[in-house]
Amino acid sequence: MKKTVTDPKKALSRQFMDEGMIRWEAYVSGGQPNTDAAARIYFVCLEDPFERPRWVTHTSRSVAEATRTLSEMTDTNLVALLKGSQPLD
């Protein structure tokens, strides 16, 4: 069976661990053209199903730019962004 390796620069989501060693997944959504909706980075806890998903609005409001930023961020930057996020309603 052929083993594939995902290039983190081309991935649509990222997995990382916070300071408590809890695994999270971050991905971008929203920011549709010709709408007021801004691109958001969402965080989903992969280990605790009762942990509410969280989100932050990307400053560019663009899905393409937010996706590029997400792929280039360090895990430390993702943890900092997670800390500044708000729970999804």
C-alpha positions in Angstrom: 0.0 0.0 0.0 1.4 3.4 -1.0 1.9 5.7 2.0 1.2 9.4 1.3 2.5 12.3 3.3 0.5 15.5 3.4 2.4 18.7 2.8 1.4 21.0 5.6 1.6 24.0 3.2 -1.2 22.5 1.1 -3.3 21.1 3.9 -6.8 22.5 4.4 -6.6 22.0 8.2 -4.0 21.8 10.9 -3.7 19.7 14.0 -1.8 20.9 17.0 -1.6 20.5 20.8 -2.3 23.2 23.4 -0.3 23.6 26.6 -2.5 20.9 28.3 -1.5 18.4 25.6 -5.0 18.4 24.2 -5.2 17.9 20.4 -7.1 20.5 18.3 -7.8 20.9 14.7 -7.9 24.3 13.0 -9.5 25.1 9.7 -10.8 28.1 7.7 -14.4 28.7 6.6 -16.6 31.6 5.6 -15.6 34.8 3.7 -17.7 34.1 0.7 -17.3 36.5 -2.2 -19.8 39.3 -2.5 -21.1 38.9 1.1 -20.4 40.5 4.5 -19.2 37.2 5.9 -15.6 37.2 6.9 -13.2 34.3 6.9 -13.0 32.6 10.2 -10.5 30.1 11.7 -12.3 27.4 13.6 -10.9 25.2 16.3 -12.3 21.8 17.1 -11.1 19.7 20.1 -10.2 16.2 18.9 -10.2 14.6 22.4 -13.1 16.1 24.3 -16.5 15.9 22.5 -18.0 18.2 25.1 -15.5 21.0 24.4 -17.4 23.6 22.3 -15.8 24.5 19.0 -14.2 27.9 19.0 -13.5 30.6 16.3 -11.7 33.8 15.5 -12.2 36.2 12.5 -9.2 36.4 10.2 -8.1 40.0 9.8 -8.0 39.8 6.0 -11.6 38.5 5.8 -10.4 36.4 2.8 -10.6 32.6 2.8 -7.5 32.3 0.6 -5.4 34.6 2.8 -6.7 32.9 6.0 -5.9 29.5 4.6 -2.4 30.6 3.6 -1.8 32.1 7.0 -3.1 28.9 8.7 -0.6 26.8 6.7 2.3 29.0 7.7 1.6 29.4 11.4 3.6 27.7 14.1 1.9 25.5 16.7 2.8 28.2 19.2 0.9 30.8 17.1 -2.1 28.5 16.8 -2.2 28.1 20.6 -2.1 31.9 21.0 -4.9 32.3 18.5 -6.9 29.5 20.3 -6.6 31.4 23.5 -8.1 34.5 21.9 -10.9 32.7 20.3 -14.6 32.6 21.3 -17.0 29.7 21.7 -19.2 28.9 18.8 -22.9 29.6 19.5 
